[in-house]
Amino acid sequence: MKLPFTLRSFAHGVHPHDHKQGTEHLATEHMPFVSRYVLPLAQGGKPAVPVVGRGEGVRRGQRIAAADGFVSTDLHSPVDGQVLGFDRHRHPSGELVPCVELQADPFSAQEVSAHATVDPDGLDGDAFVAHVQRGGIVGLGGAAFPAHVKYKTPAGRVVEHFVLNGCECEPYLTCDHRTMVERAADVLRGARIVAGQLGAKDVHIGVEHNKPDAVAALRANVRPGEAITITPLQVKYPQGAEKMLIEALFGVEVPAGKLPLDVGCVVNNVGTMVALADWFDRGVPLIERVVTVSGPGVRRPANVRVPLGTSVRELLAHCGGTLPETCEMVMGGPMMGSALASIDVPVLKGTSGVLAFTAAETARGSEYGCLKCGRCLDACANFLNPSVLARLARAGEMKTLEANFVMDCMECGACSFACPSNIPIVQLIRVAKSAIRDERRKEAGKS
C-alpha cells in the first residue's frame, strides 16, 4: 500500500516486514487460571519487599510486596491462593532472582479483591504519584519503567504535551493494537487522568498507519472540543521510541542526554493508560496484561490477557503449543526482545509478546568485514555511527566509546537489521554498555 506523503515520521529508521496479519484482527482472549504462579520481586525498578509470609493465604489483587524506595512498585497477587515461598527462580533474562511463589486456590472463583476506587481529581500531585505506585503500574510498552516516576515533575518544569505511544512498531506484536480497538474509552480515560494531573495543555496519540481500526476507535471516543489529537504515522521502526515519537509528532528533537520532559513532553504507552483506568475507576491493580503469542513456530497465534506470573510454558500450551521445528523463543519483539533459554519462566509486567521461531527465521548468515556502506548510519535514529561503535566495542576501547556517545544508543537493533555483512552491531554495543555501567558502579563504590 502506498502511504500518503503527508504522514509524519522521524529521520532514519528501517522498514522490517510487520508480520502482524496473524493476530491483528484476533480479539483478546483470557488465559485460564493455572495452579502455580511465580512473580519476581523486581518488575520495575528496585525489587519490592514481601509483606506476606510463607503459607499465608492471599486474595486476587492483594498487595504481596511493597515498593522499596521511589523507583520501585508494589506487587499484587494475580490469584486467590497461598504463598508457597520466596526462593530464587529463573527469570526470562536467564538469571536466578528472588520471587514470590503462589499456589492458586482451585475452588476459588478468582474474583478480583478490588481496592476502594479513588477520584484522581481529589488528589494533589504527591498523593497521585503515591497512588499510582501503590497500583504497581509500570510502562507496558516493554521497558516496565515505574509509571509514577514520570509523573513526579521537578519544580519549575512545565508539561505542555502528554504523548501516548500507540505505534507498536515491533514486528509481530499486536497487544497494543487490540487494546486500542477494544478498550479505546479506557485509553482515553487514563490519558485524561494523567494529563489533568500533569497540567498538560493537550494529549497527542501517535498510531502507525497500519492500524486504521485503532485510529477510528480512539477518534470515536474523543469528546467534541477536547484537546486530544490522534495522529496516524508512517510505518517505520523504531517509531515507538519516545524520542522518535516526539520528533514525528512535533518535529522537535530531544537533545542527546536529555529527556522528553526537557522539551515539555511526557510519554506513556496506551496499555499503561488502561491499567491506570482500571486502578482508579475499578480499584484493580496491575495483576495481568495482554500478551501477543505469535511467530511461525506457534500452532495458534493469539492475543491473550495473562495473569502475571503465569509460566510461558502454560501460555504456549493454551495456544496449542509449538511446532516440532521451533528452535527459538523470544520474549518481546524480534528487534528488542530477548531469546529465552527456557520456557519455564514467568510472564512479567513488561512482557508484550512471546514469539516462536523456526530455523528459517533464526538462521545467522556468515559475518563479513564492514563494507563501509553506511547503511547502519542511515538506520540509526539517534544519528550515531554504529559501525565505529561496534569496532570500538570489540577492541575494548571503553573511554573512546563513551566519547562517541555510546550510552545514547537505545539498542533498537536497526543497525544490525540493516547491516549486509551480518555484523552483530547491537549485541557488541549492548555488551560494551553493560561493561561501562559495571565500571561506573565499581568507581562509585570506591568513592
KOLNUPA-894024 format. One record per atom (N, C-alpha, C, O): residue in three letters; x, y, z. Coordinates in steps of 0.1 Angstrom, whole numbers, plus 5000, padded with zeros to 4 digits. Layout:
alaXYZ;...
//
This chain:
met500849885000;met500050005000;met500950125000;met501850145008;lys500650214991;lys501450344990;lys500950435001;lys499750465002;leu501850485009;leu501450575020;leu501350725016;leu502250765008;pro500450795021;pro500350935018;pro501651005022;pro502150985033;phe502151095014;phe503451165017;phe503251255029;phe504251295035;thr502051285033;thr501851375044;thr501951305058;thr502051375068;leu502051175058;leu502251105071;leu503551145077;leu504551155071;arg503451175090;arg504651215097;arg505551105102;arg505050985103;ser506851135104;ser507751035109;ser508951105114;ser508951225116;phe510051025116;phe511351075121;phe512351045111;phe512050975101;ala513551105112;ala514651075103;ala515250945106;ala515450905117;his515750875095;his516350745095;his515350635099;his514150655098;gly515850525105;gly515050415108;gly515050305097;gly515650325087;val514350195099;val514250085090;val512850045088;val511950085095;his512649955078;his511249905075;his511249755075;his511049695064;pro511349685086;pro511149545086;pro509649505083;pro508749585086;his509449385077;his508049345075;his507349335088;his507949285098;asp506149385089;asp505549385103;asp504949255108;asp504849235120;his504649155099;his504249025103;his503049025113;his503048945122;lys502249125112;lys501149135122;lys499849075118;lys498849065126;gln499749025105;gln498548975100;gln497948855108;gln496748825107;gly498848775115;gly498448665122;gly497548685134;gly496848605138;thr497748805140;thr497048835153;thr496348975153;thr495549005162;glu496549065143;glu496049195144;glu494549205145;glu493949305150;his493849105139;his492349105139;his491749005149;his490548975149;leu492648955158;leu492148855168;leu491848925181;leu492648985187;ala490548915185;ala490148975198;ala490948915209;ala491348795209;thr491148995220;thr491948945231;thr491148845239;thr489948865242;glu491748725242;glu491148625250;glu491748615264;glu492848675266;his491148545273;his491648545287;his492348405289;his491848305285;met493448415295;met494248295299;met493548225310;met493248295321;pro493248095309;pro492648025321;pro493648025333;pro494848035330;phe493148025345;phe494048025356;phe494747885357;phe494147785354;val496047895361;val496847765363;val497047745378;val496547825386;ser497847645381;ser497947615396;ser499047685403;ser498947705415;arg500047735395;arg501247795402;arg501647925395;arg501647935382;tyr502048015403;tyr502548145397;tyr503848185404;tyr504048175416;val504748245396;val506048285401;val506248435397;val506248465386;leu506348525407;leu506448665405;leu507748715410;leu507948725422;pro508748755401;pro509948815405;pro509648945413;pro508749025409;leu510448975423;leu510149095431;leu510549225424;leu510149325427;ala511449205414;ala511949325406;ala511149315393;ala511449245384;gln510149405392;gln509449415379;gln509149565376;gln508049605373;gly510149645377;gly510049785375;gly510849855386;gly510249895396;gly512149885383;gly512949955393;gly513549855404;gly513749735401;lys513749905416;lys514349835427;lys513349725431;lys512149745431;pro513849605435;pro512949495439;pro512049535451;pro512449605460;ala510749495450;ala509849515461;ala510149425473;ala510849325472;val509649455485;val509849385497;val508649305501;val507549375502;pro508649175503;pro507449105506;pro506849155519;pro507449185529;val505449155519;val504649195531;val503749075535;val502849095543;val503948955529;val503248835533;val504248735537;val505348735534;gly503748635544;gly504648525549;gly504348395542;gly503348375536;arg505348305543;arg505148165538;arg503948095544;arg503748105556;gly503148035535;gly501947965540;gly500748055541;gly499648005544;glu500948185540;glu499748285542;glu498848275530;glu499248265519;gly497548285533;gly496548295522;gly496448435517;gly496648535524;val496248455503;val496248585497;val495048585488;val494548485483;arg494548705485;arg493448725476;arg493948795463;arg494948865463;arg493148775453;arg493548825440;arg493448985440;arg492349035444;gly494549045437;gly494649195438;gly495249245451;gly495449365452;gln495549155461;gln496149195473;gln497549225471;gln498249155464;arg498049325478;arg499449355478;arg500249245485;arg499949215497;ile501249195478;ile502149095484;ile503549145486;ile504349075493;ala503949255480;ala505249315482;ala505149465480;ala504449515471;ala505849535489;ala505749685489;ala506949745482;ala508049685483;ala506749855475;ala507849925469;ala508949965479;ala508649995490;asp510149945475;asp511349975483;asp512050105478;asp513050085470;gly511550215481;gly512050345476;gly511250395465;gly510150345461;phe511650505459;phe510850585450;phe510750505436;phe509750495430;val511950465431;val511950395418;val511750245420;val512650165418;ser510550215425;ser510150075428;ser508650075428;ser508050185429;thr507949965426;thr506549955426;thr506049835435;thr506749745437;asp504749855439;asp504149745447;asp503849625437;asp503849645425;leu503749505443;leu503449385436;leu502249325442;leu502149315454;his501349275434;his500049225439;his499849085434;his500349035424;ser499049005441;ser498748865438;ser497748865426;ser496748925426;pro498148775416;pro497248765404;pro496048665407;pro495148645399;val496148595419;val495148495422;val494848485436;val495548535445;asp493648425439;asp493348385453;asp494248255455;asp494248165446;gly494948245466;gly495748125468;gly496548135481;gly496148195491;gln497748075480;gln498548065492;gln500048085488;gln500448045477;val500748155497;val502248175494;val502948055497;val502947995508;leu503648005487;leu504547885488;leu505947915493;leu506547835500;gly506448035490;gly507748065494;gly508348185487;gly507648245479;phe509648205489;phe510348325484;phe511748285478;phe512648355480;asp511748175472;asp513048125467;asp513448195454;asp512648275449;arg514648165449;arg515148225436;arg514648135425;arg514648005426;his514148195415;his513648125403;his514248185390;his514748295390;arg514148105380;arg514648155367;arg513848275362;arg512648265360;his514548385358;his513948505352;his514148485337;his515048415332;pro513248555329;pro513448555315;pro514848595310;pro515348555299;ser515548675318;ser516948715314;ser517948595316;ser519048605311;gly517548495322;gly518348375325;gly518948375339;gly519448275343;glu518848485346;glu519348495360;glu518348425370;glu517148405367;leu518848385381;leu518048345392;leu517848455401;leu518748515407;val516548495403;val516248615411;val515148585422;val514448485420;pro515148665432;pro514148645443;pro512748655438;pro512448755431;cys511848565442;cys510448565437;cys509548535448;cys509948475458;val508248565446;val507148515454;val506548405446;val506048425434;glu506348285452;glu505748175445;glu504348145452;glu504248135464;leu503348145443;leu501948125448;leu501347995443;leu501647955432;gln500547935451;gln499647825447;gln498247875446;gln497747925456;ala497647865434;ala496247915433;ala495247825440;ala495447705440;asp494247885445;asp493147805451;asp492247745440;asp491547825433;pro492247615438;pro491447555427;pro489947575429;pro489247555420;phe489447605441;phe488047615444;phe487547765443;phe486347785445;ser488447855441;ser488047995441;ser487548045428;ser487947985417;ala486548135428;ala486048195416;ala487048295410;ala486848345399;gln488048325417;gln489148415413;gln488548555409;gln488948615399;glu487648605418;glu487248745416;glu488248835422;glu488948805431;val488448955416;val489449045420;val489049105433;val487949155435;ser489949105443;ser489749175455;ser490149315453;ser491249365457;ala489249395448;ala489449535444;ala489649625456;ala489049605466;his490549725454;his490749825464;his489649935462;his488949935452;ala489450015472;ala488550125471;ala488950215459;ala490150245458;thr488050265451;thr488350355440;thr488650485445;thr488250525456;val489450555438;val489950695442;val489650795431;val489950765419;asp489150905434;asp488851015424;asp490251085422;asp490651155431;pro490851075410;pro492051145408;pro492051295409;pro493051355412;asp490851345407;asp490751495407;asp490851545422;asp491151665424;gly490651455431;gly490751495445;gly492151475451;gly492351505463;leu493151445443;leu494551415447;leu495451525443;leu495351575432;asp496351575452;asp497351665448;asp498451585441;asp498351455440;gly499551645436;gly500551585428;gly501251465436;gly501351355430;asp501651485448;asp502351385456;asp501451265459;asp501851145458;ala500151295462;ala499251185465;ala498951105453;ala498750985453;phe498851175441;phe498551105429;phe499751005425;phe499550895422;val500951055427;val502150975424;val502150855433;val502450745428;ala501850875446;ala501950765456;ala500850665452;ala501150545454;his499750705448;his498650615445;his498950525432;his498650405432;val499550595422;val499950515411;val501050415414;val500950295410;gln501950445423;gln502950355428;gln502350235435;gln502750125434;arg501250265443;arg500650155451;arg499850065441;arg499649945445;gly499550115430;gly498850025420;gly499749935412;gly499349855404;gly501149945415;gly502049865408;gly502249885393;gly502649795386;ile501850005389;ile501750035375;ile503150075369;ile503750165374;val503450015358;val504750045351;val504350065336;val503250035332;gly505350115329;gly505150125315;gly504949995308;gly505849905309;leu503849975301;leu503549845295;leu504049835280;leu503649735273;gly504949925276;gly505449915263;gly506549815262;gly507049775251;gly507149765273;gly508249665273;gly509349705283;gly509949615288;ala509549835285;ala510649865294;ala510249855309;ala511149835317;ala508949855312;ala508449845326;ala509049945335;ala509249915347;phe509350065331;phe509750175340;phe508550215348;phe507550235343;pro508850235362;pro507650275370;pro506950395366;pro507650505364;ala505650385363;ala504950495357;ala504950625366;ala505050735361;his504850605379;his504750715388;his505950815388;his505850935390;val507150755384;val508350835384;val508250945374;val508651055376;lys507550915362;lys507451015352;lys506451125356;lys506551235350;tyr505551095365;tyr504551195369;tyr505051285380;tyr504351385384;lys506251265386;lys506751345396;lys507651445389;lys508851425388;thr507051555384;thr507851655376;thr508551755386;thr508051795395;pro509851785383;pro510651875391;pro510052015391;pro509352055382;ala510252085402;ala509752215404;ala510252305392;ala511452305389;gly509352385387;gly509752475376;gly509652415362;gly509652495352;arg509452285361;arg509252225348;arg507852225344;arg506952205352;val507552255331;val506252255326;val506052145316;val506852135307;val504952075317;val504551975307;val503552035298;val502352055302;glu503852055286;glu502952105276;glu502151995269;glu500952015267;his502751885266;his502151785258;his502251645265;his503351605269;phe501151585267;phe501151445272;phe500951355259;phe500051365252;val501951275257;val502051195245;val501851045248;val502450995257;leu501050985240;leu500750835241;leu501350765229;leu501150805217;asn502050655232;asn502650575221;asn501650465218;asn501550365225;gly501050475206;gly500250365201;gly500850315188;gly500150245180;cys502150335186;cys502850295173;cys502950145172;cys502650085161;glu503350075183;glu503649935182;glu504449895170;glu503849825161;cys505649955168;cys506349935156;cys507149805155;cys507649765145;glu507249725166;glu507949595166;glu507149505158;glu505949495159;pro507849425149;pro507049325141;pro506449225151;pro506849195162;tyr505349165146;tyr504549055152;tyr503649105163;tyr502549055165;leu504049205171;leu503249245183;leu502049315179;leu502049405171;thr500949275185;thr499649345183;thr498849365196;thr497649395195;cys499449355207;cys498749365220;cys498249515222;cys497149535227;asp499049615218;asp498649755219;asp497549785209;asp496649855212;his497649725197;his496649745187;his495349695192;his494349775191;arg495249575197;arg493949525202;arg493449605214;arg492249625216;thr494349655223;thr493949735234;thr493349865229;thr492249905235;met493849925219;met493250055214;met491950025207;met491050105209;val491749915200;val490549885194;val489449845204;val488349895204;glu489849765214;glu488849705223;glu488549795235;glu487549785241;arg489549875239;arg489449955252;arg489850095249;arg490550165257;ala489350155238;ala489750295235;ala489250385245;ala489950485248;ala488050365251;ala487550455261;ala488450465273;ala488650565279;asp488950345277;asp489850345289;asp491250405285;asp491850465294;val491650385273;val492950455269;val492750605271;val493650675277;leu491650655266;leu491450805268;leu491150845282;leu491550955286;arg490450755290;arg490250785304;arg491550805311;arg491750895319;gly492450705309;gly493750715315;gly494550845311;gly495150905319;ala494450875298;ala495150995293;ala494551125299;ala495351215303;arg493251125301;arg492651245308;arg493151265322;arg493451375327;ile493251145329;ile493651145343;ile495051205344;ile495351295352;val495951155336;val497351195337;val497551335332;val498251415338;ala496951365321;ala497151505315;ala496651605325;ala497251715327;gly495551575332;gly494951665342;gly495951685353;gly496151795358;gln496551575358;gln497551585369;gln498751665365;gln499351735373;leu499251645353;leu500451705348;leu500251845344;leu501251925343;gly499051885342;gly498752025337;gly499052045323;gly499352155318;ala499051935315;ala499351935301;ala498252005293;ala497051995297;lys498652085283;lys497552165276;lys496852075266;lys495752105262;asp497451965262;asp496851875252;asp497451735253;asp498451705260;val496751645246;val497151505245;val497351465231;val496451495222;his498451405227;his498751355214;his498951205214;his499751155222;ile498251135206;ile498450995205;ile498950955191;ile498250985181;gly500150905190;gly500650865177;gly500450715174;gly500750625183;val499750685163;val499450545159;val499950525145;val499650605136;glu500650415143;glu501150385129;glu499950365120;glu498950305124;his500150395107;his499150395097;his498550265094;his497550255088;asn499250155098;asn498750015096;asn497749975106;asn497349855106;lys497250065114;lys496250035124;lys494950125123;lys494650195132;pro494350125111;pro493250225109;pro492050205118;pro491450295122;asp491850075122;asp490750055132;asp491050105145;asp490050145153;ala492250105149;ala492650165162;ala492450315162;ala491950375171;val492950385151;val492750525149;val491250565150;val490850655157;ala490450485143;ala488950515143;ala488350495157;ala487550575161;ala488750395164;ala488250365177;ala488550475187;ala487750525195;leu489850525186;leu490250635195;leu489450765192;leu489050835201;arg489450795179;arg488750915175;arg487250915179;arg486751025182;ala486650805178;ala485250795182;ala484950815197;ala483850855200;asn486050815205;asn485850835219;asn486350975224;asn486350995236;val486851055214;val487251195218;val486051275219;val485151275209;arg485851355229;arg484751445231;arg484851565222;arg485951615219;pro483751625218;pro483851745210;pro484551855217;pro484351885228;gly485551925210;gly486252035215;gly487351995224;gly488052075230;glu487551865226;glu488651815236;glu489951825229;glu490151805217;ala490951865237;ala492351885232;ala493151755231;ala494151735237;ile492551655224;ile493151525222;ile493251505207;ile492251505200;thr494451475202;thr494651455188;thr495251315186;thr496251275192;ile494651245176;ile495151115172;ile495751125159;ile495051165149;thr497051105158;thr497851125146;thr498350995139;thr499150925145;pro497850965127;pro498450845120;pro499850875116;pro500150985111;leu500750785117;leu502150805114;leu502650705104;leu502050595102;gln503750735098;gln504350635089;gln504750505096;gln504950505108;val504650395089;val505050265094;val506550255093;val507150235082;lys507250275104;lys508750265104;lys509250225118;lys508550265128;tyr510350165119;tyr510950125131;tyr512150205134;tyr512950225124;pro512450265146;pro511750245159;pro510750365162;pro511150445170;gln509750375155;gln508750485156;gln508250505171;gln507950615176;gly508150385178;gly507650395191;gly508550445202;gly508150465213;ala509850455199;ala510850505209;ala510350655212;ala510050725203;glu510350695225;glu509750815228;glu510450935222;glu509751035218;lys511750935220;lys512351055213;lys511951055198;lys511751165193;met511850945192;met511450935178;met509950975176;met509551045167;leu509150935186;leu507750975185;leu507551125187;leu506651185180;ile508251185196;ile508251325197;ile508651405185;ile508051495181;glu509651355178;glu510151415166;glu509051395155;glu508851495147;ala508451285154;ala507451255144;ala506251345146;ala505651405137;leu505751365159;leu504551445162;leu504851595161;leu503951665156;phe505951645166;phe506151785168;phe507351845159;phe507451965159;gly508151755153;gly509251805146;gly510351855155;gly511151945151;val510351815167;val511351865177;val512251755181;val511751635184;glu513551775182;glu514551675185;glu514851685200;glu515151795205;val514751575207;val515151575221;val516751565221;val517251465216;pro517451665227;pro518851655226;pro519551535233;pro518951475242;ala520651505228;ala521451385234;ala521551405249;ala521951515254;gly521351305257;gly521451315271;gly520351375278;gly520351385290;lys519351425271;lys518151485277;lys516951395277;lys516951285270;leu515951435284;leu514651355284;leu513551425277;leu513651545275;pro512451355274;pro511251425268;pro510851545276;pro510351645271;leu510951535289;leu510551655298;leu511251775295;leu510751885297;asp512551765289;asp513351885286;asp512751955274;asp513152065271;val511851895266;val511151965255;val509651965258;val508851985249;gly509251955271;gly507951985275;gly506951865273;gly505751885272;cys507551745272;cys506651625269;cys506851515280;cys507951505286;val505751445283;val505851315290;val505151215281;val504151235275;val505851095280;val505350995271;val505050865278;val505850815287;asn503850805275;asn503450675280;asn502950585269;asn502650635258;asn502850465272;asn502250365263;asn500750355265;asn500250385276;val499950325255;val498550315256;val498050215266;val497050235272;gly498750105267;gly498450005277;gly498550045291;gly497750005299;thr499450135293;thr499650195307;thr498350275311;thr498050275322;met497750345301;met496550425304;met495450335308;met494650375316;val495250215302;val494250125305;val494450075320;val493550065328;ala495750045323;ala496050005337;ala495650115347;ala495150085358;leu495950235343;leu495550345352;leu494050365354;leu493550385365;ala493350345343;ala491850355344;ala491350235352;ala490450265360;asp491850125351;asp491450005359;asp491750035374;asp490949995383;trp492850095377;trp493250125391;trp492350235397;trp491950215408;phe492250345390;phe491450455396;phe489950435396;phe489250465405;asp489450375385;asp487950365384;asp487450225389;asp486250225393;arg488250125390;arg487749995394;arg488449935406;arg488149835411;gly489550005410;gly490349955421;gly491149835419;gly491449755428;val491449805406;val492149685402;val493649715399;val493849795390;pro494549675407;pro495949705404;pro496449625392;pro495749545386;leu497749635389;leu498249575377;leu498549425381;leu499649395387;ile497749335377;ile497849195380;ile497849105368;ile498048985368;glu497549165356;glu497549095344;glu497849185332;glu497749315334;arg498149135321;arg498449225309;arg498149145297;arg498049015297;val498049215285;val497849155272;val499149115266;val500149195266;val499348995262;val500548945256;val500148885242;val499248815240;thr500948925232;thr500848865218;thr501648735218;thr502848735220;val501048625214;val501748495212;val501648475197;val500548455191;ser502848475191;ser502848465176;ser504148405171;ser504948355179;gly504348415158;gly505548365152;gly505248235144;gly504248165147;pro506048205134;pro505848085126;pro505847955134;pro505347855129;gly506447955146;gly506547825153;gly505447795163;gly505447695169;val504447885164;val503347865174;val502147815166;val501847855155;arg501447715172;arg500347655165;arg499047745163;arg498447745153;arg498747825174;arg497647905174;arg497948045179;arg497848075191;pro498348135170;pro498648275174;pro497448335181;pro496248305178;ala497748425191;ala496648485198;ala497148605205;ala498348625208;asn496148695209;asn496348795219;asn495648755232;asn494448725232;val496448745243;val495948685255;val496148775267;val497248825269;arg495048795275;arg495248865287;arg495648765298;arg494948665301;val496848785303;val497548675311;val497848725325;val498348835327;pro497448655335;pro497848695349;pro499348685350;pro499948595346;leu499848795357;leu501348795359;leu501848675367;leu501148625376;gly503048625363;gly503548515370;gly503248385363;gly503748275367;thr502348385353;thr502048265346;thr503248215338;thr504048295333;ser503548085338;ser504648035331;ser504448045316;ser503348025311;val505548075309;val505548085294;val505147945289;val504447945278;arg505547845295;arg505147705291;arg503647695291;arg503047635281;glu503047735301;glu501547725302;glu500847815292;glu499847775286;leu501447935290;leu500848025280;leu500847955266;leu499947965258;leu502047905263;leu502147835249;leu501247715248;leu500647695237;ala501047645259;ala500147525259;ala498747575256;ala497947505249;his498347695262;his497047745259;his496847785244;his495747775239;cys497947815238;cys497947845223;cys498247725214;cys498647745203;gly498047605220;gly498247495211;gly499647435211;gly499947335205;gly500547505218;gly501947455218;gly502747505206;gly502247585198;thr503947455204;thr504747495193;thr504947385184;thr504847265187;leu505347415171;leu505647315161;leu507047245164;leu507847305171;pro507147125159;pro508447055162;pro509647125157;pro510747115163;glu509547205146;glu510647275140;glu510947405147;glu511947475143;thr510247445158;thr510547565166;thr511947545172;thr512147445179;cys512747645171;cys514147635176;cys514447755185;cys515547755191;glu513647855185;glu513947975194;glu512748045198;glu511748065191;met512748085211;met511648155217;met512148295221;met513248305227;val511348395218;val511748535221;val510648595230;val509448585227;met511048665241;met510148735249;met510248885245;met511348945245;gly509148945241;gly509149075235;gly509049075220;gly508548975214;gly509549175213;gly509549175199;gly510849125193;gly511849105201;pro510949095180;pro512149035174;pro513249135174;pro514449095172;met513049265174;met514049365173;met514749385186;met515949395187;met513949405197;met514549435210;met514249335221;met514749355232;gly513549225217;gly513249125227;gly514449045231;gly515549055225;ser514248945240;ser515348865244;ser515048715242;ser513948675244;ala515948645236;ala515848495234;ala515748425248;ala516548465257;leu514848335249;leu514648265262;leu515548135262;leu515448055252;ala516248115272;ala516947985274;ala516047875279;ala516347755277;ser514947915285;ser513947815290;ser512547875289;ser512448005290;ile511547795287;ile510147845287;ile509547825300;ile508347855302;asp510347775310;asp509847775324;asp510147895331;asp510847895342;val509748005326;val509948145332;val508648215332;val507748175324;pro508448315340;pro507148375342;pro506948495332;pro507848555327;val505648515329;val505248645322;val505348755332;val504948745344;leu505948865328;leu506248975337;leu505349095333;leu504649095323;lys505449205341;lys504649325338;lys505149385324;lys504249435317;gly506349365320;gly506849415308;gly506849325296;gly507349345286;thr506149205297;thr506049105287;thr505049145277;thr503849125279;ser505449195265;ser504449235255;ser504249125245;ser503149125238;gly505149025243;gly504948925234;gly505848795237;gly506848805244;val505348685233;val506148565233;val506048505219;val505048465214;leu507248495212;leu507348465198;leu508048335196;leu509148315202;ala507548255187;ala508248125184;ala508748125170;ala507948155161;phe510048095168;phe510648105155;phe511247965151;phe511747895160;thr511347945138;thr511947825133;thr513347865127;thr513747975128;ala514047765122;ala515347785117;ala515347885105;ala516347955103;ala514247885098;ala514147975086;ala514248125090;ala514748205083;glu513748155102;glu513848295107;glu515048325115;glu515448445116;thr515648225121;thr516748255131;thr518148215125;thr519148245132;ala518248165113;ala519548135107;ala520348255106;ala519948365101;arg521648245112;arg522548355112;arg523448345099;arg524148245098;gly523548445091;gly524448435080;gly525848455084;gly526148505095;ser526748425076;ser528248435079;ser528548585080;ser528048675073;glu529348615090;glu529748755092;glu530948795083;glu531948715082;tyr530848905077;tyr531948955068;tyr532449085074;tyr531949145083;gly533549135068;gly534149265072;gly533149385069;gly532449375059;cys533349485076;cys532549605073;cys532849655059;cys533949675055;leu531749685052;leu531849735038;leu531949885037;leu532149945027;lys531749945049;lys531750095049;lys530650155040;lys530750255033;cys529550075039;cys528450115030;cys527550225036;cys526850295029;gly527550245049;gly526850355056;gly525350315059;gly524650405063;arg524950195056;arg523550155059;arg523250165074;arg522050205077;cys524150135082;cys523850145097;cys523750295101;cys522950325110;leu524450385094;leu524250525097;leu522850575093;leu522250655100;asp522450525082;asp521050565077;asp519950505086;asp518850555087;ala520250395092;ala519250325100;ala519150385114;ala518150385120;cys520250445119;cys520350485133;cys519550615135;cys519850715130;ala518450605143;ala517550715145;ala518150825155;ala517750935155;asn519250785162;asn519950875171;asn521150935164;asn521951005171;phe521350915151;phe522450975144;phe523850945149;phe524751025149;leu523950815154;leu525250765159;leu525950705147;leu525350685136;asn527250655149;asn527950585139;asn528150435144;asn529150405150;pro527150355142;pro527150215148;pro528350135144;pro528850055152;ser528850145132;ser529950065127;ser531250105136;ser531950015139;val531450225138;val532550275146;val532350225161;val533350175167;leu531150235166;leu530950185180;leu531150035181;leu531749995191;ala530749965171;ala531049815171;ala532549785171;ala532949695179;arg533249855163;arg534749825162;arg535349865176;arg536249795180;leu534949975181;leu535550015194;leu535149925205;leu535949895214;ala533949865205;ala533549775215;ala534349645214;ala534749595224;arg534649595202;arg535449475200;arg536849495205;arg537549405210;ala537349625204;ala538649655208;ala538749685223;ala539849705228;gly537649695229;gly537649725244;gly537949875247;gly538449905258;glu537749965237;glu538150105239;glu536950175246;glu536250255239;met536750155259;met535550205266;met535550355267;met534450415266;lys536650415270;lys536650565271;lys536350625258;lys535550725257;thr536850575247;thr536550625234;thr535150605230;thr534550685224;leu534550495234;leu533150465232;leu532250565238;leu531350615232;glu532650595251;glu531850695258;glu531950835251;glu530950915251;ala533150865246;ala533350995239;ala532550995226;ala532251105221;asn532150885221;asn531350875209;asn529950845211;asn529150805203;phe529450885224;phe528050885228;phe527450745227;phe526250735224;val528150635231;val527650505230;val526450495240;val525550415237;met526450565251;met525350555261;met524050615255;met523050595262;asp524150685244;asp522850735238;asp522250635229;asp521050645225;cys522950515227;cys522350415219;cys521150355227;cys521350315238;met520050335220;met518850275227;met518750125224;met517750065228;glu519750075217;glu519749925215;glu518549875207;glu518049765210;cys518049955197;cys516849915190;cys517149805180;cys516249735176;gly518449785176;gly518749685166;gly518649715152;gly518849635143;ala518249845149;ala518049885135;ala519349865127;ala519349835115;cys520549895134;cys521849885127;cys522149745123;cys522549725112;ser521949655132;ser522149515129;ser521249465118;ser521649385109;phe519949505118;phe519049465108;phe519449515094;phe519249445084;ala520049635093;ala520449695081;ala521749655075;ala522049665064;cys522649585084;cys523949555080;cys524049435070;cys523649325074;pro524549465058;pro524649355048;pro525849255051;pro525849145045;ser526649285061;ser527749195064;ser527449115077;ser528349035081;asn526249125082;asn525749045093;asn526649065105;asn526848975113;ile527149185107;ile527949215119;ile526949235131;ile525949315129;pro527149175142;pro526149185154;pro526449315161;pro526849315172;ile526149425154;ile526449555159;ile525849585173;ile526549625182;val524549565174;val523849605186;val524249515198;val524349555209;gln524549385195;gln525049295205;gln526349345211;gln526549345223;leu527249385202;leu528549435206;leu528349565215;leu529049585225;ile527549655210;ile527249775218;ile526649745231;ile527049805241;arg525749655232;arg525049625244;arg526049565255;arg525949605266;val526849475250;val527849425260;val528849535265;val529149535276;ala529249625256;ala530149735259;ala529449825269;ala530049875279;lys528149855267;lys527449945276;lys527349885290;lys527449955300;ser527149755290;ser527049685303;ser528349695311;ser528349715323;ala529449675303;ala530749685309;ala531049825315;ala531649845325;ile530649925307;ile530850065312;ile530050095325;ile530550155334;arg528750045325;arg527950055337;arg528649985349;arg528650045360;asp529149865347;asp529749795358;asp530949875363;asp531149885375;glu531749935354;glu532950005358;glu532550135366;glu533150175376;arg531450195362;arg530950315369;arg530550275383;arg530750355392;arg529850165384;arg529450115398;arg530650095407;arg530650125419;lys531650025401;lys532850005409;lys533550135414;lys533950145425;glu533550225404;glu534250355408;glu533350435418;glu533850495427;ala532050425417;ala531150485427;ala531350425441;ala531250485451;gly531550285441;gly531750215453;gly533050255461;gly533050245473;lys534050295453;lys535350335459;lys535250475465;lys536050505474;ser534450555459;ser534350695464;ser533550715476;ser533450825482;
//
